[in-house]
């Protein structure tokens, strides 16, 4: 593969990382193994690793933050200096496993002008289908969600929508970005034949923090994008979901108070950025998050080099589809 070709960069791989050098090196090696004719540049965004990352190979450009900014700001920083037509977002503990994934992913964009994102399938370290997928499907489908553990994004669309919301830090940022994609008329495809192993390094994974961030960022997204009449039932639903995730019918009062304080602190940000979308757009987005529209087989077979999926969806992944849609909206 042609890394960092100065004259013909097609893909820029952007990997945020924080103190997980062993996982990062595995992710970088999986990119280097790709069989792809176009040029690829690799950007690692060091989100205040302590100690700092050691020197990386010359084919890797490093952007370092001296304070913790979160995955959204890290991805946006990489995108601002990217030269590729497409942005490959990967977690630092993810690993590409099929050698022609990048080439086949780019093929989709060549034949789908309004394609904004192509999402990859997530596998466990023992190469089983992870229960958490954008949608339960064994063939390429058009859907309404993607996850940034592994995906390819059209750079033009990413820049037009000003990237991911840096106020989110971590979690729920893909859902908010998907809503903006949908409102702008872009499509999202989930191709289960494009696969990454997600090793899910336990470092920096605090479940209490994750659940709080999901609730905070979901409510922040509602305040920015949703009509006022939709806010009360959505807030109530989100609080019930938070309670369910923490093993309760309803969250603890201290957690509710924390969320109220956070949203009050962000009132100025909400006031400056609130742009409610039309009801029809919101309804369409909610429907898209739960759908799996089959793609014209003629397009799949003739225009895209799409191989049969050898990792079928298991029952757990299929059952999770409804839970995932519920957690998103």
Helices and strands as residue ranges (DSSP letters): E 2-3, E 9-17, H 21-32, E 39-47, E 60-65, H 71-81, E 86-90, E 94-96, H 101-110, E 115-123, E 141-143, E 150-154, H 155-160, G 166-168, H 173-183, E 187-198, H 207-225, H 228-245, H 253-265, H 267-273, H 279-289, E 293-294, H 297-302, H 315-328
